[in-house]
Amino acid sequence: MTGVETLQSVQFVTVKGKRLAVLSASDWESLVEWVEQLEDRQIARAAFADLAAAGGDRRRAGWLEWEDAEKVLA
């Protein structure tokens, strides 16, 4: 199910004067996954824009060499 489909599956209830959105746990998880994918795409686009602005030079764009990234992650 796509994020849009998940949003369209929301049902609304009113409890003590508050309108609440209700959806299944699996629909919620689908929605979270969809938002995370959008964020990942934005990060990738920004990284490639930085690379293009640096003339393709990965170091100037702030990209790490794999060996350096391994050290940071370890």
CHARMM-style PDB file with segment names, atoms N, HN, CA, C and O in Angstrom:
ATOM      1  N   MET     1       0.842  -1.177   0.000  1.00  0.00      PROA
ATOM      2  CA  MET     1       0.000   0.000   0.000  1.00  0.00      PROA
ATOM      3  C   MET     1       0.884   1.236   0.000  1.00  0.00      PROA
ATOM      4  O   MET     1       1.848   1.312   0.763  1.00  0.00      PROA
ATOM      5  N   THR     2       0.567   2.197  -0.843  1.00  0.00      PROA
ATOM      6  HN  THR     2      -0.215   2.136  -1.462  1.00  0.00      PROA
ATOM      7  CA  THR     2       1.359   3.428  -0.896  1.00  0.00      PROA
ATOM      8  C   THR     2       0.950   4.360   0.240  1.00  0.00      PROA
ATOM      9  O   THR     2      -0.076   4.163   0.892  1.00  0.00      PROA
ATOM     10  N   GLY     3       1.774   5.374   0.458  1.00  0.00      PROA
ATOM     11  HN  GLY     3       2.608   5.534  -0.072  1.00  0.00      PROA
ATOM     12  CA  GLY     3       1.461   6.351   1.491  1.00  0.00      PROA
ATOM     13  C   GLY     3       0.131   7.036   1.249  1.00  0.00      PROA
ATOM     14  O   GLY     3      -0.638   7.260   2.183  1.00  0.00      PROA
ATOM     15  N   VAL     4      -0.141   7.370  -0.010  1.00  0.00      PROA
ATOM     16  HN  VAL     4       0.484   7.187  -0.769  1.00  0.00      PROA
ATOM     17  CA  VAL     4      -1.403   8.033  -0.344  1.00  0.00      PROA
ATOM     18  C   VAL     4      -2.574   7.104  -0.063  1.00  0.00      PROA
ATOM     19  O   VAL     4      -3.589   7.534   0.484  1.00  0.00      PROA
ATOM     20  N   GLU     5      -2.442   5.833  -0.432  1.00  0.00      PROA
ATOM     21  HN  GLU     5      -1.617   5.483  -0.876  1.00  0.00      PROA
ATOM     22  CA  GLU     5      -3.504   4.864  -0.154  1.00  0.00      PROA
ATOM     23  C   GLU     5      -3.726   4.717   1.348  1.00  0.00      PROA
ATOM     24  O   GLU     5      -4.862   4.599   1.808  1.00  0.00      PROA
ATOM     25  N   THR     6      -2.639   4.726   2.102  1.00  0.00      PROA
ATOM     26  HN  THR     6      -1.716   4.822   1.729  1.00  0.00      PROA
ATOM     27  CA  THR     6      -2.749   4.621   3.552  1.00  0.00      PROA
ATOM     28  C   THR     6      -3.481   5.827   4.119  1.00  0.00      PROA
ATOM     29  O   THR     6      -4.354   5.690   4.976  1.00  0.00      PROA
ATOM     30  N   LEU     7      -3.116   7.010   3.633  1.00  0.00      PROA
ATOM     31  HN  LEU     7      -2.406   7.121   2.937  1.00  0.00      PROA
ATOM     32  CA  LEU     7      -3.800   8.216   4.107  1.00  0.00      PROA
ATOM     33  C   LEU     7      -5.287   8.176   3.778  1.00  0.00      PROA
ATOM     34  O   LEU     7      -6.121   8.640   4.557  1.00  0.00      PROA
ATOM     35  N   GLN     8      -5.606   7.618   2.619  1.00  0.00      PROA
ATOM     36  HN  GLN     8      -4.929   7.242   1.987  1.00  0.00      PROA
ATOM     37  CA  GLN     8      -7.006   7.546   2.218  1.00  0.00      PROA
ATOM     38  C   GLN     8      -7.779   6.498   3.022  1.00  0.00      PROA
ATOM     39  O   GLN     8      -9.009   6.525   3.045  1.00  0.00      PROA
ATOM     40  N   SER     9      -7.075   5.582   3.675  1.00  0.00      PROA
ATOM     41  HN  SER     9      -6.075   5.560   3.656  1.00  0.00      PROA
ATOM     42  CA  SER     9      -7.744   4.541   4.464  1.00  0.00      PROA
ATOM     43  C   SER     9      -8.090   4.995   5.881  1.00  0.00      PROA
ATOM     44  O   SER     9      -8.757   4.274   6.623  1.00  0.00      PROA
ATOM     45  N   VAL    10      -7.636   6.188   6.252  1.00  0.00      PROA
ATOM     46  HN  VAL    10      -7.094   6.774   5.649  1.00  0.00      PROA
ATOM     47  CA  VAL    10      -7.875   6.694   7.601  1.00  0.00      PROA
ATOM     48  C   VAL    10      -9.367   6.877   7.842  1.00  0.00      PROA
ATOM     49  O   VAL    10     -10.105   7.355   6.980  1.00  0.00      PROA
ATOM     50  N   GLN    11      -9.781   6.488   9.023  1.00  0.00      PROA
ATOM     51  HN  GLN    11      -9.182   6.100   9.723  1.00  0.00      PROA
ATOM     52  CA  GLN    11     -11.162   6.724   9.451  1.00  0.00      PROA
ATOM     53  C   GLN    11     -11.109   7.695  10.622  1.00  0.00      PROA
ATOM     54  O   GLN    11     -10.144   7.708  11.387  1.00  0.00      PROA
ATOM     55  N   PHE    12     -12.136   8.492  10.753  1.00  0.00      PROA
ATOM     56  HN  PHE    12     -12.920   8.480  10.132  1.00  0.00      PROA
ATOM     57  CA  PHE    12     -12.158   9.504  11.801  1.00  0.00      PROA
ATOM     58  C   PHE    12     -13.248   9.198  12.821  1.00  0.00      PROA
ATOM     59  O   PHE    12     -14.348   8.764  12.477  1.00  0.00      PROA
ATOM     60  N   VAL    13     -12.913   9.437  14.080  1.00  0.00      PROA
ATOM     61  HN  VAL    13     -12.020   9.790  14.360  1.00  0.00      PROA
ATOM     62  CA  VAL    13     -13.869   9.296  15.175  1.00  0.00      PROA
ATOM     63  C   VAL    13     -13.767  10.546  16.049  1.00  0.00      PROA
ATOM     64  O   VAL    13     -12.744  11.232  16.058  1.00  0.00      PROA
ATOM     65  N   THR    14     -14.818  10.822  16.766  1.00  0.00      PROA
ATOM     66  HN  THR    14     -15.648  10.265  16.759  1.00  0.00      PROA
ATOM     67  CA  THR    14     -14.806  11.948  17.696  1.00  0.00      PROA
ATOM     68  C   THR    14     -14.964  11.393  19.108  1.00  0.00      PROA
ATOM     69  O   THR    14     -15.919  10.677  19.410  1.00  0.00      PROA
ATOM     70  N   VAL    15     -14.006  11.739  19.966  1.00  0.00      PROA
ATOM     71  HN  VAL    15     -13.230  12.320  19.722  1.00  0.00      PROA
ATOM     72  CA  VAL    15     -14.011  11.292  21.353  1.00  0.00      PROA
ATOM     73  C   VAL    15     -13.848  12.525  22.237  1.00  0.00      PROA
ATOM     74  O   VAL    15     -12.862  13.254  22.133  1.00  0.00      PROA
ATOM     75  N   LYS    16     -14.826  12.744  23.104  1.00  0.00      PROA
ATOM     76  HN  LYS    16     -15.627  12.151  23.189  1.00  0.00      PROA
ATOM     77  CA  LYS    16     -14.792  13.887  24.025  1.00  0.00      PROA
ATOM     78  C   LYS    16     -14.513  15.195  23.293  1.00  0.00      PROA
ATOM     79  O   LYS    16     -13.748  16.037  23.763  1.00  0.00      PROA
ATOM     80  N   GLY    17     -15.147  15.346  22.140  1.00  0.00      PROA
ATOM     81  HN  GLY    17     -15.769  14.662  21.759  1.00  0.00      PROA
ATOM     82  CA  GLY    17     -15.021  16.588  21.384  1.00  0.00      PROA
ATOM     83  C   GLY    17     -13.777  16.707  20.526  1.00  0.00      PROA
ATOM     84  O   GLY    17     -13.593  17.712  19.840  1.00  0.00      PROA
ATOM     85  N   LYS    18     -12.927  15.702  20.555  1.00  0.00      PROA
ATOM     86  HN  LYS    18     -13.077  14.886  21.113  1.00  0.00      PROA
ATOM     87  CA  LYS    18     -11.710  15.717  19.736  1.00  0.00      PROA
ATOM     88  C   LYS    18     -11.881  14.777  18.565  1.00  0.00      PROA
ATOM     89  O   LYS    18     -12.328  13.642  18.725  1.00  0.00      PROA
ATOM     90  N   ARG    19     -11.520  15.258  17.381  1.00  0.00      PROA
ATOM     91  HN  ARG    19     -11.157  16.181  17.251  1.00  0.00      PROA
ATOM     92  CA  ARG    19     -11.577  14.412  16.185  1.00  0.00      PROA
ATOM     93  C   ARG    19     -10.238  13.681  16.055  1.00  0.00      PROA
ATOM     94  O   ARG    19      -9.181  14.312  16.033  1.00  0.00      PROA
ATOM     95  N   LEU    20     -10.290  12.377  15.971  1.00  0.00      PROA
ATOM     96  HN  LEU    20     -11.149  11.865  15.988  1.00  0.00      PROA
ATOM     97  CA  LEU    20      -9.081  11.553  15.914  1.00  0.00      PROA
ATOM     98  C   LEU    20      -9.050  10.744  14.621  1.00  0.00      PROA
ATOM     99  O   LEU    20     -10.090  10.330  14.107  1.00  0.00      PROA
ATOM    100  N   ALA    21      -7.855  10.527  14.112  1.00  0.00      PROA
ATOM    101  HN  ALA    21      -7.010  10.863  14.529  1.00  0.00      PROA
ATOM    102  CA  ALA    21      -7.666   9.675  12.937  1.00  0.00      PROA
ATOM    103  C   ALA    21      -7.321   8.275  13.409  1.00  0.00      PROA
ATOM    104  O   ALA    21      -6.502   8.102  14.311  1.00  0.00      PROA
ATOM    105  N   VAL    22      -7.942   7.279  12.801  1.00  0.00      PROA
ATOM    106  HN  VAL    22      -8.608   7.420  12.068  1.00  0.00      PROA
ATOM    107  CA  VAL    22      -7.727   5.883  13.183  1.00  0.00      PROA
ATOM    108  C   VAL    22      -7.308   5.104  11.950  1.00  0.00      PROA
ATOM    109  O   VAL    22      -7.941   5.200  10.898  1.00  0.00      PROA
ATOM    110  N   LEU    23      -6.245   4.337  12.083  1.00  0.00      PROA
ATOM    111  HN  LEU    23      -5.730   4.259  12.937  1.00  0.00      PROA
ATOM    112  CA  LEU    23      -5.842   3.427  11.021  1.00  0.00      PROA
ATOM    113  C   LEU    23      -5.192   2.210  11.647  1.00  0.00      PROA
ATOM    114  O   LEU    23      -4.758   2.243  12.798  1.00  0.00      PROA
ATOM    115  N   SER    24      -5.130   1.144  10.883  1.00  0.00      PROA
ATOM    116  HN  SER    24      -5.483   1.116   9.948  1.00  0.00      PROA
ATOM    117  CA  SER    24      -4.571  -0.100  11.421  1.00  0.00      PROA
ATOM    118  C   SER    24      -3.070   0.048  11.654  1.00  0.00      PROA
ATOM    119  O   SER    24      -2.424   0.921  11.074  1.00  0.00      PROA
ATOM    120  N   ALA    25      -2.532  -0.806  12.499  1.00  0.00      PROA
ATOM    121  HN  ALA    25      -3.057  -1.515  12.970  1.00  0.00      PROA
ATOM    122  CA  ALA    25      -1.091  -0.782  12.778  1.00  0.00      PROA
ATOM    123  C   ALA    25      -0.290  -1.038  11.508  1.00  0.00      PROA
ATOM    124  O   ALA    25       0.746  -0.409  11.297  1.00  0.00      PROA
ATOM    125  N   SER    26      -0.755  -1.953  10.662  1.00  0.00      PROA
ATOM    126  HN  SER    26      -1.597  -2.464  10.834  1.00  0.00      PROA
ATOM    127  CA  SER    26      -0.012  -2.231   9.425  1.00  0.00      PROA
ATOM    128  C   SER    26      -0.069  -1.033   8.478  1.00  0.00      PROA
ATOM    129  O   SER    26       0.909  -0.749   7.787  1.00  0.00      PROA
ATOM    130  N   ASP    27      -1.203  -0.326   8.436  1.00  0.00      PROA
ATOM    131  HN  ASP    27      -1.998  -0.557   8.997  1.00  0.00      PROA
ATOM    132  CA  ASP    27      -1.283   0.887   7.623  1.00  0.00      PROA
ATOM    133  C   ASP    27      -0.361   1.967   8.177  1.00  0.00      PROA
ATOM    134  O   ASP    27       0.282   2.692   7.419  1.00  0.00      PROA
ATOM    135  N   TRP    28      -0.300   2.070   9.516  1.00  0.00      PROA
ATOM    136  HN  TRP    28      -0.823   1.480  10.132  1.00  0.00      PROA
ATOM    137  CA  TRP    28       0.604   3.032  10.146  1.00  0.00      PROA
ATOM    138  C   TRP    28       2.056   2.727   9.761  1.00  0.00      PROA
ATOM    139  O   TRP    28       2.809   3.635   9.407  1.00  0.00      PROA
ATOM    140  N   GLU    29       2.444   1.458   9.828  1.00  0.00      PROA
ATOM    141  HN  GLU    29       1.832   0.721  10.115  1.00  0.00      PROA
ATOM    142  CA  GLU    29       3.802   1.068   9.468  1.00  0.00      PROA
ATOM    143  C   GLU    29       4.095   1.383   8.007  1.00  0.00      PROA
ATOM    144  O   GLU    29       5.199   1.813   7.674  1.00  0.00      PROA
ATOM    145  N   SER    30       3.115   1.171   7.135  1.00  0.00      PROA
ATOM    146  HN  SER    30       2.218   0.821   7.405  1.00  0.00      PROA
ATOM    147  CA  SER    30       3.277   1.514   5.717  1.00  0.00      PROA
ATOM    148  C   SER    30       3.487   3.005   5.544  1.00  0.00      PROA
ATOM    149  O   SER    30       4.316   3.429   4.738  1.00  0.00      PROA
ATOM    150  N   LEU    31       2.751   3.795   6.286  1.00  0.00      PROA
ATOM    151  HN  LEU    31       2.078   3.450   6.940  1.00  0.00      PROA
ATOM    152  CA  LEU    31       2.872   5.244   6.206  1.00  0.00      PROA
ATOM    153  C   LEU    31       4.251   5.706   6.681  1.00  0.00      PROA
ATOM    154  O   LEU    31       4.870   6.568   6.058  1.00  0.00      PROA
ATOM    155  N   VAL    32       4.726   5.132   7.780  1.00  0.00      PROA
ATOM    156  HN  VAL    32       4.223   4.432   8.287  1.00  0.00      PROA
ATOM    157  CA  VAL    32       6.053   5.475   8.298  1.00  0.00      PROA
ATOM    158  C   VAL    32       7.125   5.101   7.276  1.00  0.00      PROA
ATOM    159  O   VAL    32       8.049   5.879   7.037  1.00  0.00      PROA
ATOM    160  N   GLU    33       7.011   3.933   6.680  1.00  0.00      PROA
ATOM    161  HN  GLU    33       6.260   3.301   6.874  1.00  0.00      PROA
ATOM    162  CA  GLU    33       7.974   3.495   5.666  1.00  0.00      PROA
ATOM    163  C   GLU    33       7.977   4.443   4.475  1.00  0.00      PROA
ATOM    164  O   GLU    33       9.038   4.784   3.953  1.00  0.00      PROA
ATOM    165  N   TRP    34       6.802   4.865   4.046  1.00  0.00      PROA
ATOM    166  HN  TRP    34       5.940   4.588   4.470  1.00  0.00      PROA
ATOM    167  CA  TRP    34       6.675   5.786   2.918  1.00  0.00      PROA
ATOM    168  C   TRP    34       7.370   7.117   3.222  1.00  0.00      PROA
ATOM    169  O   TRP    34       8.097   7.648   2.383  1.00  0.00      PROA
ATOM    170  N   VAL    35       7.142   7.654   4.432  1.00  0.00      PROA
ATOM    171  HN  VAL    35       6.552   7.223   5.114  1.00  0.00      PROA
ATOM    172  CA  VAL    35       7.775   8.916   4.829  1.00  0.00      PROA
ATOM    173  C   VAL    35       9.290   8.747   4.897  1.00  0.00      PROA
ATOM    174  O   VAL    35      10.029   9.635   4.472  1.00  0.00      PROA
ATOM    175  N   GLU    36       9.758   7.624   5.423  1.00  0.00      PROA
ATOM    176  HN  GLU    36       9.157   6.903   5.768  1.00  0.00      PROA
ATOM    177  CA  GLU    36      11.201   7.373   5.495  1.00  0.00      PROA
ATOM    178  C   GLU    36      11.813   7.315   4.108  1.00  0.00      PROA
ATOM    179  O   GLU    36      12.915   7.821   3.896  1.00  0.00      PROA
ATOM    180  N   GLN    37      11.118   6.707   3.165  1.00  0.00      PROA
ATOM    181  HN  GLN    37      10.223   6.295   3.337  1.00  0.00      PROA
ATOM    182  CA  GLN    37      11.615   6.652   1.791  1.00  0.00      PROA
ATOM    183  C   GLN    37      11.687   8.039   1.172  1.00  0.00      PROA
ATOM    184  O   GLN    37      12.629   8.341   0.439  1.00  0.00      PROA
ATOM    185  N   LEU    38      10.709   8.880   1.455  1.00  0.00      PROA
ATOM    186  HN  LEU    38       9.943   8.634   2.050  1.00  0.00      PROA
ATOM    187  CA  LEU    38      10.743  10.262   0.964  1.00  0.00      PROA
ATOM    188  C   LEU    38      11.955  11.001   1.524  1.00  0.00      PROA
ATOM    189  O   LEU    38      12.647  11.717   0.801  1.00  0.00      PROA
ATOM    190  N   GLU    39      12.200  10.819   2.815  1.00  0.00      PROA
ATOM    191  HN  GLU    39      11.638  10.237   3.402  1.00  0.00      PROA
ATOM    192  CA  GLU    39      13.355  11.452   3.445  1.00  0.00      PROA
ATOM    193  C   GLU    39      14.657  10.959   2.821  1.00  0.00      PROA
ATOM    194  O   GLU    39      15.557  11.754   2.554  1.00  0.00      PROA
ATOM    195  N   ASP    40      14.760   9.650   2.587  1.00  0.00      PROA
ATOM    196  HN  ASP    40      14.028   9.004   2.804  1.00  0.00      PROA
ATOM    197  CA  ASP    40      15.963   9.080   1.978  1.00  0.00      PROA
ATOM    198  C   ASP    40      16.204   9.681   0.592  1.00  0.00      PROA
ATOM    199  O   ASP    40      17.340   9.996   0.237  1.00  0.00      PROA
ATOM    200  N   ARG    41      15.137   9.836  -0.182  1.00  0.00      PROA
ATOM    201  HN  ARG    41      14.215   9.580   0.107  1.00  0.00      PROA
ATOM    202  CA  ARG    41      15.277  10.423  -1.522  1.00  0.00      PROA
ATOM    203  C   ARG    41      15.762  11.869  -1.436  1.00  0.00      PROA
ATOM    204  O   ARG    41      16.599  12.292  -2.233  1.00  0.00      PROA
ATOM    205  N   GLN    42      15.241  12.624  -0.473  1.00  0.00      PROA
ATOM    206  HN  GLN    42      14.562  12.280   0.175  1.00  0.00      PROA
ATOM    207  CA  GLN    42      15.669  14.013  -0.307  1.00  0.00      PROA
ATOM    208  C   GLN    42      17.143  14.085   0.067  1.00  0.00      PROA
ATOM    209  O   GLN    42      17.872  14.944  -0.429  1.00  0.00      PROA
ATOM    210  N   ILE    43      17.577  13.192   0.932  1.00  0.00      PROA
ATOM    211  HN  ILE    43      16.985  12.494   1.334  1.00  0.00      PROA
ATOM    212  CA  ILE    43      18.985  13.156   1.340  1.00  0.00      PROA
ATOM    213  C   ILE    43      19.865  12.827   0.139  1.00  0.00      PROA
ATOM    214  O   ILE    43      20.900  13.462  -0.065  1.00  0.00      PROA
ATOM    215  N   ALA    44      19.458  11.837  -0.659  1.00  0.00      PROA
ATOM    216  HN  ALA    44      18.617  11.321  -0.493  1.00  0.00      PROA
ATOM    217  CA  ALA    44      20.236  11.443  -1.835  1.00  0.00      PROA
ATOM    218  C   ALA    44      20.295  12.578  -2.850  1.00  0.00      PROA
ATOM    219  O   ALA    44      21.355  12.854  -3.412  1.00  0.00      PROA
ATOM    220  N   ARG    45      19.164  13.237  -3.088  1.00  0.00      PROA
ATOM    221  HN  ARG    45      18.303  13.013  -2.631  1.00  0.00      PROA
ATOM    222  CA  ARG    45      19.153  14.358  -4.034  1.00  0.00      PROA
ATOM    223  C   ARG    45      20.084  15.474  -3.579  1.00  0.00      PROA
ATOM    224  O   ARG    45      20.817  16.044  -4.387  1.00  0.00      PROA
ATOM    225  N   ALA    46      20.057  15.785  -2.285  1.00  0.00      PROA
ATOM    226  HN  ALA    46      19.461  15.321  -1.629  1.00  0.00      PROA
ATOM    227  CA  ALA    46      20.926  16.830  -1.746  1.00  0.00      PROA
ATOM    228  C   ALA    46      22.393  16.434  -1.882  1.00  0.00      PROA
ATOM    229  O   ALA    46      23.230  17.269  -2.224  1.00  0.00      PROA
ATOM    230  N   ALA    47      22.709  15.176  -1.618  1.00  0.00      PROA
ATOM    231  HN  ALA    47      22.029  14.497  -1.339  1.00  0.00      PROA
ATOM    232  CA  ALA    47      24.096  14.713  -1.731  1.00  0.00      PROA
ATOM    233  C   ALA    47      24.585  14.806  -3.170  1.00  0.00      PROA
ATOM    234  O   ALA    47      25.713  15.231  -3.418  1.00  0.00      PROA
ATOM    235  N   PHE    48      23.740  14.409  -4.118  1.00  0.00      PROA
ATOM    236  HN  PHE    48      22.824  14.064  -3.917  1.00  0.00      PROA
ATOM    237  CA  PHE    48      24.152  14.490  -5.517  1.00  0.00      PROA
ATOM    238  C   PHE    48      24.208  15.928  -6.007  1.00  0.00      PROA
ATOM    239  O   PHE    48      25.006  16.239  -6.892  1.00  0.00      PROA
ATOM    240  N   ALA    49      23.386  16.810  -5.458  1.00  0.00      PROA
ATOM    241  HN  ALA    49      22.738  16.557  -4.739  1.00  0.00      PROA
ATOM    242  CA  ALA    49      23.475  18.235  -5.805  1.00  0.00      PROA
ATOM    243  C   ALA    49      24.792  18.809  -5.293  1.00  0.00      PROA
ATOM    244  O   ALA    49      25.440  19.598  -5.981  1.00  0.00      PROA
ATOM    245  N   ASP    50      25.189  18.406  -4.070  1.00  0.00      PROA
ATOM    246  HN  ASP    50      24.663  17.765  -3.511  1.00  0.00      PROA
ATOM    247  CA  ASP    50      26.482  18.837  -3.530  1.00  0.00      PROA
ATOM    248  C   ASP    50      27.621  18.331  -4.400  1.00  0.00      PROA
ATOM    249  O   ASP    50      28.585  19.056  -4.649  1.00  0.00      PROA
ATOM    250  N   LEU    51      27.516  17.097  -4.861  1.00  0.00      PROA
ATOM    251  HN  LEU    51      26.733  16.508  -4.659  1.00  0.00      PROA
ATOM    252  CA  LEU    51      28.542  16.516  -5.725  1.00  0.00      PROA
ATOM    253  C   LEU    51      28.624  17.277  -7.047  1.00  0.00      PROA
ATOM    254  O   LEU    51      29.720  17.569  -7.525  1.00  0.00      PROA
ATOM    255  N   ALA    52      27.488  17.594  -7.631  1.00  0.00      PROA
ATOM    256  HN  ALA    52      26.598  17.356  -7.242  1.00  0.00      PROA
ATOM    257  CA  ALA    52      27.477  18.345  -8.887  1.00  0.00      PROA
ATOM    258  C   ALA    52      28.075  19.732  -8.680  1.00  0.00      PROA
ATOM    259  O   ALA    52      28.832  20.211  -9.523  1.00  0.00      PROA
ATOM    260  N   ALA    53      27.739  20.385  -7.556  1.00  0.00      PROA
ATOM    261  HN  ALA    53      27.124  19.996  -6.870  1.00  0.00      PROA
ATOM    262  CA  ALA    53      28.276  21.713  -7.265  1.00  0.00      PROA
ATOM    263  C   ALA    53      29.791  21.680  -7.055  1.00  0.00      PROA
ATOM    264  O   ALA    53      30.481  22.674  -7.279  1.00  0.00      PROA
ATOM    265  N   ALA    54      30.297  20.521  -6.621  1.00  0.00      PROA
ATOM    266  HN  ALA    54      29.736  19.713  -6.439  1.00  0.00      PROA
ATOM    267  CA  ALA    54      31.743  20.356  -6.401  1.00  0.00      PROA
ATOM    268  C   ALA    54      32.432  19.854  -7.661  1.00  0.00      PROA
ATOM    269  O   ALA    54      33.585  19.427  -7.608  1.00  0.00      PROA
ATOM    270  N   GLY    55      31.741  19.900  -8.786  1.00  0.00      PROA
ATOM    271  HN  GLY    55      30.804  20.247  -8.829  1.00  0.00      PROA
ATOM    272  CA  GLY    55      32.343  19.472 -10.051  1.00  0.00      PROA
ATOM    273  C   GLY    55      32.649  17.990 -10.101  1.00  0.00      PROA
ATOM    274  O   GLY    55      33.540  17.567 -10.837  1.00  0.00      PROA
ATOM    275  N   GLY    56      31.928  17.200  -9.333  1.00  0.00      PROA
ATOM    276  HN  GLY    56      31.205  17.544  -8.734  1.00  0.00      PROA
ATOM    277  CA  GLY    56      32.144  15.757  -9.334  1.00  0.00      PROA
ATOM    278  C   GLY    56      33.240  15.299  -8.380  1.00  0.00      PROA
ATOM    279  O   GLY    56      33.516  14.103  -8.285  1.00  0.00      PROA
ATOM    280  N   ASP    57      33.862  16.230  -7.677  1.00  0.00      PROA
ATOM    281  HN  ASP    57      33.638  17.201  -7.754  1.00  0.00      PROA
ATOM    282  CA  ASP    57      34.926  15.895  -6.733  1.00  0.00      PROA
ATOM    283  C   ASP    57      34.291  15.476  -5.409  1.00  0.00      PROA
ATOM    284  O   ASP    57      33.731  16.304  -4.690  1.00  0.00      PROA
ATOM    285  N   ARG    58      34.382  14.206  -5.101  1.00  0.00      PROA
ATOM    286  HN  ARG    58      34.837  13.534  -5.685  1.00  0.00      PROA
ATOM    287  CA  ARG    58      33.719  13.672  -3.907  1.00  0.00      PROA
ATOM    288  C   ARG    58      34.247  14.278  -2.617  1.00  0.00      PROA
ATOM    289  O   ARG    58      33.476  14.546  -1.695  1.00  0.00      PROA
ATOM    290  N   ARG    59      35.532  14.493  -2.545  1.00  0.00      PROA
ATOM    291  HN  ARG    59      36.158  14.276  -3.293  1.00  0.00      PROA
ATOM    292  CA  ARG    59      36.106  15.083  -1.327  1.00  0.00      PROA
ATOM    293  C   ARG    59      35.587  16.511  -1.120  1.00  0.00      PROA
ATOM    294  O   ARG    59      35.190  16.880  -0.015  1.00  0.00      PROA
ATOM    295  N   ARG    60      35.594  17.311  -2.197  1.00  0.00      PROA
ATOM    296  HN  ARG    60      35.916  17.011  -3.095  1.00  0.00      PROA
ATOM    297  CA  ARG    60      35.093  18.687  -2.092  1.00  0.00      PROA
ATOM    298  C   ARG    60      33.610  18.707  -1.727  1.00  0.00      PROA
ATOM    299  O   ARG    60      33.139  19.637  -1.073  1.00  0.00      PROA
ATOM    300  N   ALA    61      32.887  17.689  -2.148  1.00  0.00      PROA
ATOM    301  HN  ALA    61      33.270  16.934  -2.679  1.00  0.00      PROA
ATOM    302  CA  ALA    61      31.456  17.610  -1.823  1.00  0.00      PROA
ATOM    303  C   ALA    61      31.229  17.138  -0.392  1.00  0.00      PROA
ATOM    304  O   ALA    61      30.095  17.142   0.089  1.00  0.00      PROA
ATOM    305  N   GLY    62      32.299  16.731   0.294  1.00  0.00      PROA
ATOM    306  HN  GLY    62      33.220  16.727  -0.097  1.00  0.00      PROA
ATOM    307  CA  GLY    62      32.175  16.287   1.674  1.00  0.00      PROA
ATOM    308  C   GLY    62      31.918  14.801   1.829  1.00  0.00      PROA
ATOM    309  O   GLY    62      31.616  14.324   2.923  1.00  0.00      PROA
ATOM    310  N   TRP    63      32.040  14.063   0.720  1.00  0.00      PROA
ATOM    311  HN  TRP    63      32.286  14.450  -0.169  1.00  0.00      PROA
ATOM    312  CA  TRP    63      31.835  12.613   0.783  1.00  0.00      PROA
ATOM    313  C   TRP    63      33.089  11.969   1.370  1.00  0.00      PROA
ATOM    314  O   TRP    63      34.206  12.401   1.088  1.00  0.00      PROA
ATOM    315  N   LEU    64      32.896  10.930   2.188  1.00  0.00      PROA
ATOM    316  HN  LEU    64      31.988  10.579   2.417  1.00  0.00      PROA
ATOM    317  CA  LEU    64      34.014  10.205   2.787  1.00  0.00      PROA
ATOM    318  C   LEU    64      34.444   9.042   1.896  1.00  0.00      PROA
ATOM    319  O   LEU    64      33.635   8.459   1.174  1.00  0.00      PROA
ATOM    320  N   GLU    65      35.716   8.725   1.962  1.00  0.00      PROA
ATOM    321  HN  GLU    65      36.373   9.198   2.548  1.00  0.00      PROA
ATOM    322  CA  GLU    65      36.198   7.485   1.351  1.00  0.00      PROA
ATOM    323  C   GLU    65      35.657   6.336   2.197  1.00  0.00      PROA
ATOM    324  O   GLU    65      35.420   6.505   3.393  1.00  0.00      PROA
ATOM    325  N   TRP    66      35.460   5.173   1.588  1.00  0.00      PROA
ATOM    326  HN  TRP    66      35.652   5.036   0.616  1.00  0.00      PROA
ATOM    327  CA  TRP    66      34.869   4.048   2.314  1.00  0.00      PROA
ATOM    328  C   TRP    66      35.657   3.709   3.574  1.00  0.00      PROA
ATOM    329  O   TRP    66      35.064   3.445   4.620  1.00  0.00      PROA
ATOM    330  N   GLU    67      36.970   3.713   3.489  1.00  0.00      PROA
ATOM    331  HN  GLU    67      37.451   3.928   2.639  1.00  0.00      PROA
ATOM    332  CA  GLU    67      37.804   3.369   4.645  1.00  0.00      PROA
ATOM    333  C   GLU    67      37.568   4.363   5.782  1.00  0.00      PROA
ATOM    334  O   GLU    67      37.524   3.969   6.948  1.00  0.00      PROA
ATOM    335  N   ASP    68      37.418   5.640   5.455  1.00  0.00      PROA
ATOM    336  HN  ASP    68      37.454   5.960   4.508  1.00  0.00      PROA
ATOM    337  CA  ASP    68      37.149   6.657   6.482  1.00  0.00      PROA
ATOM    338  C   ASP    68      35.750   6.475   7.072  1.00  0.00      PROA
ATOM    339  O   ASP    68      35.552   6.648   8.274  1.00  0.00      PROA
ATOM    340  N   ALA    69      34.786   6.127   6.228  1.00  0.00      PROA
ATOM    341  HN  ALA    69      34.947   5.987   5.251  1.00  0.00      PROA
ATOM    342  CA  ALA    69      33.425   5.909   6.702  1.00  0.00      PROA
ATOM    343  C   ALA    69      33.388   4.714   7.650  1.00  0.00      PROA
ATOM    344  O   ALA    69      32.689   4.736   8.663  1.00  0.00      PROA
ATOM    345  N   GLU    70      34.135   3.686   7.319  1.00  0.00      PROA
ATOM    346  HN  GLU    70      34.703   3.667   6.496  1.00  0.00      PROA
ATOM    347  CA  GLU    70      34.191   2.495   8.194  1.00  0.00      PROA
ATOM    348  C   GLU    70      34.691   2.881   9.580  1.00  0.00      PROA
ATOM    349  O   GLU    70      34.166   2.404  10.586  1.00  0.00      PROA
ATOM    350  N   LYS    71      35.712   3.750   9.637  1.00  0.00      PROA
ATOM    351  HN  LYS    71      36.138   4.138   8.820  1.00  0.00      PROA
ATOM    352  CA  LYS    71      36.266   4.174  10.922  1.00  0.00      PROA
ATOM    353  C   LYS    71      35.222   4.958  11.719  1.00  0.00      PROA
ATOM    354  O   LYS    71      35.114   4.795  12.934  1.00  0.00      PROA
ATOM    355  N   VAL    72      34.460   5.804  11.035  1.00  0.00      PROA
ATOM    356  HN  VAL    72      34.549   5.936  10.047  1.00  0.00      PROA
ATOM    357  CA  VAL    72      33.439   6.600  11.717  1.00  0.00      PROA
ATOM    358  C   VAL    72      32.334   5.686  12.253  1.00  0.00      PROA
ATOM    359  O   VAL    72      31.809   5.920  13.341  1.00  0.00      PROA
ATOM    360  N   LEU    73      31.986   4.659  11.501  1.00  0.00      PROA
ATOM    361  HN  LEU    73      32.412   4.468  10.617  1.00  0.00      PROA
ATOM    362  CA  LEU    73      30.901   3.769  11.897  1.00  0.00      PROA
ATOM    363  C   LEU    73      31.304   2.748  12.946  1.00  0.00      PROA
ATOM    364  O   LEU    73      30.454   2.211  13.657  1.00  0.00      PROA
ATOM    365  N   ALA    74      32.613   2.477  13.042  1.00  0.00      PROA
ATOM    366  HN  ALA    74      33.303   2.913  12.465  1.00  0.00      PROA
ATOM    367  CA  ALA    74      33.080   1.443  13.985  1.00  0.00      PROA
ATOM    368  C   ALA    74      33.038   1.891  15.414  1.00  0.00      PROA
ATOM    369  OT1 ALA    74      33.399   1.130  16.311  1.00  0.00      PROA
TER     370      ALA     74
END
